[in-house]
Amino acid sequence: MPPSGQPPFPAASTAAGRPAIPDYARIRCIGRGAYGEVWLARSTTTGALRAVKLVYRANFTDERPFLREFEGIRKFEAISRSHPTQLALFHVGRDDAAGCFYYVMELADPVAPATGLESATPALGEDPYEPRTLRSDLADGRLPAARVLELGVALSEALAHLHGHGLVHRDVKPSNIIFVGGRPKLADIGLVTDASDQASLVGTEGYLPPEGPGTPAADVFALGKVLYEALTGLDRRRYPELPADLRAWPDARLAFELNSVLVRACAASGGDRYAGAATMHEDLKRLADGHSVRRRWAWRHRRRAAVRGAMSVAVLLLAAWGLRWYADRGGGARKESNADVFEISGTTNHAAWEAYRIGAYHGSGFTQREHLLKATPLLEKATELDPNWAAAHEALAWHYQDLVHHGPWLGRDGYPKSKAAAMKALALDATRNDARMVLARAMAYGDHDWTGAEREFRLLLARSPRSADYHASFGLSVLLSLGRIDEAVREIQRAIELDPPQKMHLAALAGCYFYSERYGEALDLYQQAKDLDPDWEWPRVGHAETLGMMNRAAEAIAELESDTARDPTSKTALGPLGFLYAVEGRTDRAREILGRLLADPGHGTAFPTALVCAGLGDADAALTNLERIEQEGGNLIARLRPDPRFKALRSHPRFRALLQRVRLDFPERSP
C-alpha cells in the first residue's frame, strides 16, 4: 500500500510530463540512473543552486519497491538536517500526473571551479558541471593515509547517525560519496530504507558482504571496502591484498593502523565485524587522536582465541600474552624483538614461574567461575614457592578482587585477602602502582576506610598522573561512594581524555550522572557504551534504569524484559525490572520477580531484592536486604548513599545506622 494512505502512483513514463518542482527552476539534467535522473536547479526565492532527484514509477516493474524508495526518502528527510554529516534535503514531493516523486537536496561541489554554473540557463545543452565524488578524487590514485582517516571518521559518523534512526544506506561506494563544502557526504540517498526492510536487494558487487545487503553491518562492510580503495589505490575486489611497497610509504605506520580497522570492518563473518558504525567510528577517532588500535585489537583477538579453548601452541603464546596483564602492572615484562611474547622477570624459581604462568592464564581474560577458581590455588602456590616475588603477590591481590567482583566469593572473604596480598607486594616493591590501587579499593570496600583509600589514590595519581585507569577507579570507587559526584565526574572525564573512550569509563561516567539525577547525560553515555559492546549487560541495564527515572517506564520495562528474556537468571536486570513494575503499579509482576529472587538467596541477590522491596514500599524488607549486603561485604553498599531509588529510606533510623557502620554518614563536601 502507498504510504500515509495516499493513492497508488500511476505507471506513467518520463514522457508523460515534466514534474513541476515548487519554488525551483530546473536548469539542466546532470545525471541519469536506472530509476530516474538528477537535475541542476535554482531556487526561485533565494537563487541557491540545488540538485533535484526525480524517481519514476515506470522504471520499476513492481509498485512495492518504488513505494519503499519513497517512504525511505520521507523518513530520511526528517533527520537529514539534524546532523552535519548527512546530505540535507530541502523538500520531498510527488507528482501523480508525471508518475514520480522527487526531492531537493544539497548540490555537490564541482570537480572544477563552477565557472559555468552562474551563467547557466534552463536551455538544455552540454553540461559543464561534474559533481565531485570520492570516485573522481581517486582518479589519480590513492589518497594519503591521513586523508583516508578523515574520510573514515566523517563517513562512519554519518552511518552511525543513519543507523541510529533505524535507516540503512544499502549502496555505499565511492561514486555515492559526494563533497559539499569540502565535507564528504553519503549520496544516492534514494536507496535509503528502513533497517527492518529485507525485501529490497540492492548494492554493488564487491562492496556487498557475504550475507548480502540491507543491514547496518552491510553498510559497515561497504565503507571498509571504500576506505580500502582510497588507502591502497587497489580495486575493492583485490581486498585484502596490500601494495607491495606499502612499508616504504612515508605514512606507512598510519596506513597499517588504518588497515587494522579495515580488517575488522570487512571481516567475512559478521561475528568478527564491528558491531556497528558507531564502534568503527570510535576506533577511527582513536587513531585521529593519536592512539593505536592495532595493539588493542591484537589483544582482543588473542583473548577470544584463548576463551575458545584452543589447546595448541598458539594458546600457549596467548597465555604468555595474558601474563602481560599482570606483569606489565609493575614493569616486570620485557618485549622480545617484534614478537608478542613476554618473559616475566623477578624470580629464579622455575616451579613458581610455572604456577604463576598457568594461574595467570586462567585469571586474565576470563570471568567464568570455573576459570577463576582454577587460577586461585596456582597463584597462591606461586607466592608460596617464591615469597619474595612481588609480581606474584600483586597478581594474587588482583585475582582475589576478581573473585569478588565476578561472583564466586563474598566481599568479606575476598577483600581482606586482597589487601594482605597487595600490602605484601608493596612491602617487597613500593613502586608497584597497581598493587597500591588494589590496596585502595580493598580499604574502601572491605574496611570502609574511605579516608585511607583516598590517601592511597592521591599518592598513586601523584606518581602516575596520566593513568586513565587510576583516575577512573578513584572516581568510581571512592568519590562517587562519598557522594562527591562532581569530583568523581572530573576524574572519570580525565580518564576519557587520557585514553580512547572505553566502555568501562563511559559506563562509569554514566553512573555518576545517574546518581546525580542528570539523566539525559547518563542516557547518552550508556548508549555510547552499548554501541561499543552490545553484549555487555551493565550499560544495557543502566540505559533502561535511566529511562525509568525519566518517566519513560514503558521503554525501560521493554528493554529490561528483553534482557531478562535473554538471560532469565540475570539478577542485574531483575532488580531494576521489579522496581519499575512496582512503581508503575504492576505489583503482581513485581512480586513475581521478588519471589524469583527470594527463591535464590545466594550471593548477589541482596541488592536487587532490596530494590524491588523499595519499589513496593516495604521499607523493613528493603533495609533487611541492604543490611545483608553489609554483612556479606558487598561493594554495592557504597551505592546506597547516592542512589535516587532509595530516597524514601534515607530518613529511616536503620538506614542512617547502616550508613554510620560503613562510614558514609558524613555531609557531602563541596567540590
C-alpha positions as CSV (number, residue, x, y, z in Angstrom):
1,M,0.0,0.0,0.0
2,P,1.2,3.6,-0.6
3,P,2.5,5.4,2.5
4,S,0.2,7.6,4.5
5,G,-2.9,6.3,2.8
6,Q,-2.1,8.1,-0.5
7,P,-3.4,6.6,-3.8
8,P,-1.1,4.5,-5.9
9,F,1.3,6.3,-8.3
10,P,0.3,5.9,-12.0
11,A,2.7,4.0,-14.1
12,A,3.4,7.0,-16.3
13,S,6.5,7.2,-18.4
14,T,9.0,10.0,-18.2
15,A,7.4,11.4,-21.3
16,A,4.0,11.8,-19.6
17,G,5.0,15.2,-18.4
18,R,7.7,17.1,-16.6
19,P,7.0,17.4,-12.9
20,A,6.7,20.8,-11.5
21,I,9.0,21.4,-8.6
22,P,7.6,24.1,-6.3
23,D,9.9,27.1,-5.8
24,Y,12.7,25.6,-8.0
25,A,13.6,26.2,-11.7
26,R,15.3,23.2,-13.4
27,I,18.4,24.2,-15.4
28,R,19.7,21.0,-16.9
29,C,19.9,17.3,-16.4
30,I,23.3,16.4,-14.8
31,G,22.9,12.7,-14.3
32,R,20.8,9.6,-15.1
33,G,20.5,6.2,-13.4
34,A,18.4,3.1,-13.5
35,Y,15.4,4.7,-11.7
36,G,15.5,8.3,-12.5
37,E,17.5,11.5,-13.2
38,V,19.2,14.3,-11.3
39,W,18.8,17.9,-12.3
40,L,20.6,21.1,-11.6
41,A,18.1,23.6,-10.3
42,R,17.9,27.1,-8.8
43,S,15.7,28.3,-6.0
44,T,13.3,31.0,-7.4
45,T,13.3,32.5,-3.9
46,T,17.0,32.7,-2.9
47,G,18.8,31.9,-6.1
48,A,20.7,29.0,-4.4
49,L,21.7,26.1,-6.7
50,R,20.4,22.7,-5.7
51,A,20.2,19.2,-7.0
52,V,16.8,17.6,-7.7
53,K,16.4,13.8,-8.0
54,L,13.3,12.5,-10.0
55,V,12.4,8.9,-9.5
56,Y,9.8,7.5,-11.9
57,R,7.3,4.7,-11.2
58,A,7.6,3.5,-14.8
59,N,11.2,2.4,-14.1
60,F,10.1,-0.2,-11.6
61,T,8.4,-3.5,-12.6
62,D,6.5,-3.6,-9.3
63,E,5.0,-0.8,-7.3
64,R,6.1,-2.1,-3.9
65,P,9.9,-1.3,-4.2
66,F,9.0,2.1,-5.7
67,L,6.9,2.9,-2.7
68,R,9.6,1.6,-0.4
69,E,12.0,4.1,-2.0
70,F,9.5,6.9,-1.5
71,E,8.9,6.0,2.1
72,G,12.7,5.8,2.8
73,I,13.2,9.3,1.4
74,R,10.3,10.6,3.6
75,K,11.9,9.1,6.7
76,F,15.4,10.3,5.8
77,E,14.1,13.9,5.1
78,A,13.0,14.1,8.8
79,I,16.6,13.6,10.0
80,S,18.6,14.9,7.1
81,R,19.2,18.4,8.6
82,S,19.6,17.2,12.2
83,H,23.3,16.3,11.8
84,P,26.0,17.9,9.7
85,T,27.2,14.6,8.4
86,Q,24.0,14.0,6.4
87,L,23.1,15.3,3.0
88,A,20.5,17.9,3.6
89,L,17.1,17.5,1.9
90,F,15.0,20.7,1.5
91,H,11.8,19.3,0.0
92,V,10.2,15.9,-0.8
93,G,7.2,15.7,-3.1
94,R,5.3,13.7,-5.6
95,D,3.6,14.4,-8.9
96,D,0.9,11.8,-9.7
97,A,0.4,13.1,-13.2
98,A,4.1,12.5,-14.1
99,G,4.1,9.3,-12.1
100,C,7.1,10.2,-10.0
101,F,8.4,11.5,-6.7
102,Y,11.2,14.0,-6.2
103,Y,13.4,15.5,-3.6
104,V,15.6,18.6,-3.5
105,M,19.0,18.3,-1.9
106,E,22.3,20.0,-1.4
107,L,24.4,20.3,-4.6
108,A,27.8,18.6,-4.7
109,D,30.9,20.7,-5.1
110,P,32.1,20.7,-8.8
111,V,35.2,18.8,-9.8
112,A,36.4,22.0,-11.4
113,P,35.6,25.7,-10.5
114,A,32.0,26.4,-11.2
115,T,32.6,29.0,-13.9
116,G,29.6,27.9,-16.0
117,L,27.1,27.5,-13.2
118,E,26.2,31.1,-12.5
119,S,25.5,31.8,-16.2
120,A,23.6,28.6,-16.8
121,T,20.2,28.9,-18.3
122,P,17.3,26.4,-18.5
123,A,18.1,25.6,-22.1
124,L,19.4,22.1,-22.4
125,G,22.9,21.7,-23.8
126,E,26.2,20.2,-22.9
127,D,26.5,20.3,-19.1
128,P,29.8,21.8,-17.8
129,Y,29.1,20.7,-14.3
130,E,30.5,17.5,-12.9
131,P,30.0,16.7,-9.2
132,R,33.0,16.0,-7.1
133,T,32.8,12.4,-5.7
134,L,35.2,10.2,-4.0
135,R,35.5,8.3,-7.3
136,S,36.7,11.4,-9.0
137,D,39.1,12.1,-6.2
138,L,40.6,8.6,-6.7
139,A,41.1,9.1,-10.5
140,D,44.8,10.0,-9.9
141,G,45.4,7.1,-7.4
142,R,45.3,6.5,-3.7
143,L,44.9,9.2,-1.1
144,P,47.3,9.9,1.8
145,A,46.5,7.9,4.9
146,A,45.7,11.0,6.9
147,R,43.1,12.0,4.3
148,V,41.6,8.5,4.3
149,L,41.4,8.7,8.1
150,E,39.5,12.0,7.8
151,L,37.1,10.4,5.4
152,G,36.6,7.4,7.6
153,V,35.8,9.5,10.7
154,A,33.3,11.6,8.8
155,L,31.5,8.7,6.9
156,S,31.4,6.3,9.9
157,E,29.8,9.1,11.9
158,A,27.2,9.6,9.1
159,L,26.4,5.9,9.0
160,A,26.1,5.7,12.8
161,H,23.7,8.6,12.8
162,L,21.7,7.0,10.0
163,H,21.6,3.6,11.7
164,G,20.7,5.2,15.0
165,H,17.4,6.3,13.4
166,G,16.6,2.9,12.1
167,L,17.8,3.5,8.5
168,V,20.4,1.9,6.2
169,H,22.0,3.2,3.1
170,R,22.4,0.0,1.1
171,D,24.9,1.2,-1.6
172,V,27.9,2.8,0.0
173,K,30.6,3.2,-2.7
174,P,33.0,5.9,-4.0
175,S,30.6,7.3,-6.6
176,N,27.9,7.7,-4.0
177,I,30.1,9.8,-1.7
178,I,30.0,13.4,-2.7
179,F,31.6,16.5,-1.3
180,V,29.6,19.5,-0.1
181,G,31.7,22.4,1.0
182,G,34.6,20.0,1.1
183,R,32.8,17.7,3.5
184,P,32.2,14.1,2.4
185,K,28.5,13.0,2.5
186,L,26.6,9.9,1.5
187,A,24.7,10.5,-1.7
188,D,22.2,8.4,-3.8
189,I,20.0,8.6,-0.7
190,G,17.1,7.3,-2.7
191,L,18.4,3.9,-1.7
192,V,18.0,4.7,2.0
193,T,15.4,2.5,3.6
194,D,14.2,1.2,6.9
195,A,16.7,-1.2,8.5
196,S,13.9,-3.7,9.0
197,D,13.2,-3.9,5.3
198,Q,14.6,-7.1,4.0
199,A,12.6,-7.2,0.8
200,S,14.7,-4.9,-1.4
201,L,18.0,-6.2,-2.6
202,V,20.3,-3.5,-3.9
203,G,24.0,-2.8,-3.7
204,T,27.1,-3.0,-5.9
205,E,29.2,-6.1,-6.4
206,G,32.5,-6.0,-4.5
207,Y,31.0,-3.8,-1.7
208,L,28.5,-6.4,-0.5
209,P,29.2,-8.7,2.5
210,P,28.7,-12.5,2.2
211,E,25.3,-12.2,4.0
212,G,24.0,-9.7,1.5
213,P,22.9,-6.0,1.6
214,G,20.3,-4.1,3.6
215,T,21.7,-4.2,7.1
216,P,23.8,-1.8,9.2
217,A,26.5,-4.4,9.2
218,A,26.5,-4.5,5.4
219,D,26.9,-0.7,5.3
220,V,29.9,-1.0,7.6
221,F,31.4,-3.7,5.3
222,A,30.9,-1.5,2.3
223,L,32.5,1.5,4.0
224,G,35.5,-0.7,4.8
225,K,35.9,-1.6,1.1
226,V,35.6,2.1,0.1
227,L,38.3,3.1,2.5
228,Y,40.5,0.2,1.3
229,E,40.3,1.6,-2.2
230,A,41.1,5.1,-1.0
231,L,44.0,3.9,1.1
232,T,45.6,1.4,-1.3
233,G,44.5,2.6,-4.7
234,L,43.6,-1.0,-5.5
235,D,40.2,-2.3,-6.7
236,R,37.9,-3.5,-3.9
237,R,37.9,-7.0,-5.4
238,R,41.6,-7.3,-4.6
239,Y,41.0,-7.0,-0.8
240,P,42.8,-7.9,1.4
241,E,45.9,-7.6,-0.8
242,L,48.2,-4.7,0.2
243,P,50.5,-2.8,-2.1
244,A,54.0,-4.4,-2.3
245,D,55.7,-1.1,-1.5
246,L,53.5,-0.1,1.5
247,R,56.3,-0.4,4.0
248,A,58.2,2.3,2.1
249,W,55.4,4.8,2.2
250,P,56.1,7.9,4.3
251,D,52.7,7.3,6.0
252,A,53.1,3.5,6.3
253,R,52.6,3.5,10.1
254,L,49.2,5.1,9.9
255,A,48.3,3.0,6.8
256,F,48.9,-0.2,8.8
257,E,46.8,1.2,11.7
258,L,44.0,2.0,9.2
259,N,44.3,-1.4,7.7
260,S,43.6,-3.0,11.1
261,V,40.3,-1.1,11.1
262,L,39.5,-2.3,7.6
263,V,40.2,-5.9,8.5
264,R,37.7,-5.5,11.3
265,A,35.1,-3.7,9.1
266,C,35.4,-6.2,6.2
267,A,35.5,-9.5,8.2
268,A,33.7,-12.2,6.3
269,S,32.0,-13.4,9.5
270,G,29.5,-10.9,11.0
271,G,30.6,-12.0,14.4
272,D,34.2,-10.8,13.8
273,R,33.0,-7.5,12.3
274,Y,32.3,-4.2,14.1
275,A,29.1,-4.4,16.0
276,G,28.0,-1.2,14.2
277,A,29.2,2.0,12.5
278,A,29.4,3.7,15.9
279,T,32.0,1.2,17.1
280,M,34.0,1.6,13.9
281,H,33.8,5.4,14.4
282,E,35.2,5.1,17.9
283,D,38.3,3.2,16.6
284,L,38.8,5.8,13.8
285,K,38.6,8.6,16.3
286,R,41.1,6.8,18.5
287,L,43.5,6.9,15.5
288,A,42.8,10.5,14.8
289,D,43.6,11.3,18.5
290,G,47.0,9.6,18.1
291,H,46.3,6.2,19.7
292,S,47.0,2.7,18.3
293,V,44.1,0.4,17.5
294,R,46.4,-2.4,16.2
295,R,47.6,-3.3,19.8
296,R,44.0,-3.1,21.1
297,W,42.6,-5.5,18.6
298,A,45.6,-7.8,18.7
299,W,45.0,-8.3,22.4
300,R,41.2,-8.9,21.9
301,H,41.9,-11.4,19.2
302,R,44.3,-13.3,21.4
303,R,41.9,-13.3,24.3
304,R,39.0,-14.5,22.2
305,A,41.1,-17.4,20.9
306,A,42.0,-18.3,24.5
307,V,38.4,-18.3,25.5
308,R,37.5,-20.7,22.7
309,G,39.9,-23.1,24.4
310,A,42.2,-24.0,21.5
311,M,44.7,-26.2,23.2
312,S,47.6,-25.7,20.8
313,V,51.0,-23.9,20.7
314,A,49.1,-20.8,19.7
315,V,47.2,-20.9,23.0
316,L,50.4,-21.2,25.0
317,L,51.6,-18.0,23.3
318,L,48.3,-16.3,24.1
319,A,48.7,-17.3,27.7
320,A,52.1,-15.6,27.7
321,W,50.3,-12.5,26.3
322,G,47.8,-12.8,29.1
323,L,50.6,-12.7,31.6
324,R,51.4,-9.2,30.4
325,W,48.2,-8.1,32.1
326,Y,49.8,-8.9,35.4
327,A,53.5,-8.4,34.8
328,D,53.2,-5.0,33.0
329,R,51.5,-3.5,36.0
330,G,54.9,-3.0,37.6
331,G,57.1,-3.1,34.6
332,G,58.2,-6.7,35.1
333,A,57.8,-7.6,31.4
334,R,60.2,-7.1,28.6
335,K,59.4,-7.5,24.9
336,E,61.5,-9.9,22.8
337,S,62.2,-8.2,19.4
338,N,59.0,-7.9,17.4
339,A,57.2,-11.0,18.8
340,D,54.1,-10.6,21.0
341,V,55.7,-12.9,23.7
342,F,56.7,-11.7,27.1
343,E,59.1,-13.1,29.7
344,I,58.5,-12.5,33.3
345,S,61.4,-11.3,35.4
346,G,61.7,-11.2,39.2
347,T,62.0,-14.9,40.1
348,T,64.5,-17.6,39.5
349,N,62.2,-20.3,40.9
350,H,61.0,-22.3,37.9
351,A,58.2,-24.0,39.8
352,A,56.9,-20.6,41.0
353,W,57.0,-19.4,37.4
354,E,55.1,-22.3,36.1
355,A,52.3,-22.0,38.7
356,Y,52.2,-18.2,38.0
357,R,52.0,-18.7,34.2
358,I,49.2,-21.2,34.3
359,G,47.3,-19.4,37.0
360,A,47.6,-16.1,35.2
361,Y,46.3,-17.8,32.0
362,H,43.1,-18.8,33.8
363,G,42.8,-15.5,35.7
364,S,43.3,-12.9,32.8
365,G,40.7,-12.5,30.2
366,F,38.2,-15.0,31.9
367,T,35.3,-14.1,34.1
368,Q,33.8,-17.6,34.2
369,R,33.6,-19.1,37.7
370,E,35.5,-22.3,36.8
371,H,38.5,-20.4,35.4
372,L,38.7,-18.0,38.3
373,L,38.6,-20.9,40.8
374,K,41.3,-22.8,38.8
375,A,43.6,-19.8,39.0
376,T,43.3,-19.3,42.8
377,P,45.5,-22.3,44.1
378,L,48.0,-21.8,41.3
379,L,48.6,-18.1,42.1
380,E,48.7,-18.9,45.8
381,K,51.2,-21.6,45.1
382,A,53.4,-19.2,43.2
383,T,53.6,-16.9,46.2
384,E,54.4,-19.8,48.5
385,L,57.2,-21.1,46.3
386,D,58.8,-17.7,46.0
387,P,57.5,-15.5,48.9
388,N,59.8,-12.6,47.7
389,W,58.3,-12.3,44.2
390,A,56.4,-9.0,44.3
391,A,54.7,-9.6,40.8
392,A,53.1,-12.8,42.0
393,H,51.7,-11.2,45.2
394,E,50.3,-8.3,43.1
395,A,48.7,-10.7,40.7
396,L,47.1,-12.6,43.6
397,A,45.8,-9.4,45.1
398,W,44.1,-8.5,41.8
399,H,42.7,-12.1,41.5
400,Y,41.1,-12.0,44.9
401,Q,39.2,-8.9,43.9
402,D,38.2,-10.6,40.6
403,L,36.7,-13.4,42.7
404,V,34.5,-10.9,44.5
405,H,33.5,-8.8,41.5
406,H,32.7,-11.8,39.3
407,G,30.7,-13.7,41.8
408,P,32.3,-16.8,43.4
409,W,33.4,-15.1,46.6
410,L,31.7,-12.8,49.1
411,G,33.5,-9.5,49.8
412,R,34.0,-10.4,53.4
413,D,36.2,-13.3,52.2
414,G,38.0,-11.7,49.3
415,Y,38.8,-8.1,50.3
416,P,40.9,-9.0,53.4
417,K,42.9,-11.5,51.4
418,S,43.3,-8.9,48.6
419,K,44.5,-6.3,51.0
420,A,47.1,-8.6,52.6
421,A,48.5,-9.7,49.2
422,A,48.7,-6.1,48.0
423,M,50.5,-5.0,51.1
424,K,53.0,-7.8,50.8
425,A,53.6,-6.8,47.2
426,L,54.2,-3.2,48.2
427,A,56.5,-4.3,51.1
428,L,58.6,-6.1,48.5
429,D,58.5,-3.3,45.9
430,A,56.9,0.0,46.8
431,T,56.9,1.1,43.1
432,R,54.2,-1.4,42.1
433,N,51.4,1.0,41.4
434,D,48.7,-1.5,40.6
435,A,49.2,-3.2,44.0
436,R,48.5,0.2,45.5
437,M,45.3,0.6,43.5
438,V,44.1,-2.8,44.7
439,L,45.0,-1.9,48.2
440,A,43.0,1.4,48.0
441,R,39.9,-0.5,46.7
442,A,40.2,-3.1,49.4
443,M,40.4,-0.4,52.0
444,A,37.3,1.3,50.6
445,Y,35.1,-1.7,50.0
446,G,36.5,-4.1,52.6
447,D,37.4,-1.8,55.6
448,H,35.1,1.2,54.7
449,D,38.3,3.3,55.3
450,W,37.4,6.0,52.8
451,T,40.0,8.4,54.1
452,G,42.7,5.9,53.8
453,A,41.6,4.8,50.4
454,E,41.5,8.4,49.2
455,R,45.0,8.9,50.6
456,E,46.4,5.9,48.6
457,F,44.7,7.0,45.4
458,R,46.1,10.5,45.6
459,L,49.6,9.1,46.2
460,L,49.0,6.8,43.3
461,L,47.9,9.7,41.0
462,A,50.8,11.9,42.1
463,R,53.1,9.1,40.8
464,S,51.1,8.2,37.7
465,P,49.1,11.3,36.8
466,R,48.4,10.1,33.2
467,S,46.9,6.7,34.1
468,A,43.3,6.6,32.9
469,D,42.5,3.5,35.0
470,Y,43.7,5.1,38.2
471,H,41.6,8.3,37.6
472,A,38.5,6.3,36.7
473,S,38.9,3.9,39.7
474,F,39.4,6.8,42.1
475,G,36.2,8.5,40.9
476,L,34.1,5.3,40.9
477,S,35.5,3.6,44.0
478,V,35.9,6.5,46.4
479,L,34.5,9.8,45.3
480,L,31.1,8.5,44.0
481,S,30.7,6.4,47.1
482,L,31.2,9.5,49.3
483,G,28.6,11.5,47.3
484,R,31.3,13.8,45.9
485,I,29.8,13.3,42.5
486,D,31.2,16.4,40.7
487,E,34.7,15.3,41.7
488,A,34.0,11.8,40.5
489,V,32.8,13.2,37.2
490,R,36.0,15.2,36.8
491,E,38.2,12.1,37.5
492,I,36.4,9.9,35.0
493,Q,36.3,12.6,32.4
494,R,40.1,12.9,32.8
495,A,40.4,9.1,32.2
496,I,38.4,9.5,29.0
497,E,40.7,12.4,27.9
498,L,43.8,10.3,28.6
499,D,42.7,7.2,26.8
500,P,40.3,6.5,23.9
501,P,36.8,6.3,25.2
502,Q,36.5,2.8,26.8
503,K,33.2,1.2,27.5
504,M,34.1,0.9,31.2
505,H,34.9,4.6,31.6
506,L,31.8,5.6,29.6
507,A,29.5,3.4,31.8
508,A,31.2,4.7,34.9
509,L,30.6,8.3,33.9
510,A,27.0,7.5,33.0
511,G,26.6,6.0,36.5
512,C,27.8,9.3,38.1
513,Y,25.3,11.2,36.1
514,F,22.5,8.7,37.0
515,Y,23.3,9.1,40.7
516,S,23.3,12.9,40.4
517,E,20.0,12.7,38.6
518,R,21.4,14.2,35.3
519,Y,19.5,11.6,33.4
520,G,19.8,13.0,29.9
521,E,23.6,12.9,30.0
522,A,23.5,9.4,31.6
523,L,21.3,8.1,28.9
524,D,23.7,9.3,26.1
525,L,26.8,7.8,27.8
526,Y,25.1,4.5,28.4
527,Q,24.1,4.4,24.7
528,Q,27.7,5.0,23.7
529,A,28.9,2.2,26.0
530,K,26.2,-0.1,24.5
531,D,27.4,0.8,21.0
532,L,31.0,-0.2,21.9
533,D,29.8,-3.6,23.2
534,P,26.2,-4.5,22.7
535,D,26.7,-7.8,24.6
536,W,27.7,-6.1,27.8
537,E,24.9,-6.1,30.4
538,W,25.9,-3.1,32.6
539,P,25.2,-0.3,30.1
540,R,22.2,-2.1,28.7
541,V,20.6,-2.2,32.2
542,G,21.9,1.3,33.1
543,H,20.3,2.7,29.9
544,A,16.9,1.1,30.9
545,E,17.2,2.3,34.6
546,T,17.8,5.8,33.3
547,L,14.8,5.7,31.1
548,G,12.8,4.6,34.1
549,M,13.9,7.6,36.1
550,M,13.0,9.9,33.2
551,N,9.3,8.8,33.4
552,R,9.8,6.6,30.3
553,A,8.8,3.5,32.1
554,A,7.3,1.7,29.2
555,E,10.5,1.9,27.2
556,A,12.6,1.0,30.2
557,I,10.5,-2.1,31.0
558,A,10.6,-3.2,27.4
559,E,14.4,-3.1,27.5
560,L,14.7,-4.9,30.8
561,E,12.2,-7.6,29.7
562,S,14.3,-8.1,26.6
563,D,17.4,-8.5,28.9
564,T,15.7,-11.0,31.2
565,A,14.4,-13.0,28.2
566,R,18.0,-13.2,27.0
567,D,19.1,-14.4,30.5
568,P,16.3,-15.3,32.9
569,T,18.8,-15.7,35.7
570,S,20.2,-12.1,35.4
571,K,20.0,-10.6,38.8
572,T,21.4,-7.4,37.4
573,A,18.3,-6.9,35.3
574,L,15.7,-8.5,37.5
575,G,16.1,-6.0,40.3
576,P,15.5,-2.8,38.2
577,L,12.7,-4.5,36.3
578,G,10.9,-5.5,39.6
579,F,11.4,-1.9,40.9
580,L,9.8,-0.4,37.8
581,Y,6.9,-2.8,37.9
582,A,6.3,-1.8,41.5
583,V,6.4,2.0,41.0
584,E,4.2,1.7,37.9
585,G,1.6,-0.1,40.0
586,R,2.1,-3.6,38.4
587,T,2.6,-5.1,41.8
588,D,1.7,-8.6,40.7
589,R,4.6,-8.7,38.3
590,A,6.9,-7.0,40.9
591,R,6.0,-9.7,43.5
592,E,6.6,-12.4,40.9
593,I,10.1,-11.2,40.4
594,L,10.6,-10.8,44.2
595,G,9.6,-14.4,44.6
596,R,12.2,-15.5,42.0
597,L,14.9,-13.5,43.9
598,L,13.9,-14.9,47.3
599,A,14.0,-18.4,45.9
600,D,17.7,-17.9,45.2
601,P,19.1,-16.4,48.4
602,G,22.7,-16.9,47.2
603,H,25.4,-14.4,46.5
604,G,24.3,-11.3,44.6
605,T,20.6,-11.3,45.3
606,A,20.5,-8.9,48.3
607,F,20.8,-5.7,46.3
608,P,18.1,-6.5,43.6
609,T,15.8,-7.8,46.3
610,A,16.2,-4.6,48.3
611,L,15.5,-2.6,45.1
612,V,12.2,-4.4,44.4
613,C,11.2,-4.1,48.1
614,A,11.9,-0.4,48.0
615,G,9.7,-0.1,44.9
616,L,6.9,-1.9,46.6
617,G,7.2,0.5,49.6
618,D,8.3,-2.3,52.0
619,A,10.9,-0.4,53.9
620,D,11.6,-3.1,56.5
621,A,12.3,-5.8,53.9
622,A,14.4,-3.4,51.8
623,L,16.5,-2.4,54.8
624,T,16.9,-6.1,55.8
625,N,18.4,-6.8,52.4
626,L,20.6,-3.7,52.5
627,E,22.0,-4.8,55.9
628,R,22.6,-8.2,54.3
629,I,24.9,-6.6,51.7
630,E,26.8,-5.0,54.6
631,Q,27.1,-8.4,56.3
632,E,28.4,-10.1,53.1
633,G,30.9,-7.3,52.5
634,G,29.4,-6.4,49.1
635,N,30.8,-3.4,47.3
636,L,27.3,-2.2,46.3
637,I,26.9,-1.0,49.9
638,A,28.8,2.1,48.6
639,R,26.0,3.0,46.2
640,L,23.4,3.3,49.0
641,R,24.2,7.0,49.7
642,P,23.7,8.4,46.2
643,D,21.2,6.0,44.6
644,P,18.0,8.1,44.0
645,R,15.8,4.9,44.2
646,F,16.4,4.7,48.0
647,K,15.4,8.3,48.7
648,A,12.4,7.2,50.7
649,L,14.7,5.3,53.1
650,R,17.2,8.0,53.8
651,S,15.5,9.3,56.9
652,H,14.8,5.9,58.3
653,P,16.8,5.2,61.6
654,R,18.0,1.8,60.3
655,F,19.3,3.4,57.1
656,R,21.1,6.1,59.0
657,A,22.6,3.4,61.3
658,L,23.7,1.4,58.3
659,L,25.5,4.5,56.8
660,Q,27.2,5.0,60.1
661,R,28.5,1.5,60.2
662,V,30.0,1.7,56.7
663,R,31.3,5.3,57.5
664,L,29.2,7.0,54.9
665,D,27.2,9.2,57.3
666,F,29.1,12.5,57.0
667,P,27.9,15.6,55.0
668,E,28.8,16.0,51.3
669,R,31.8,18.2,50.6
670,S,31.6,20.9,48.1
671,P,33.9,20.2,45.1
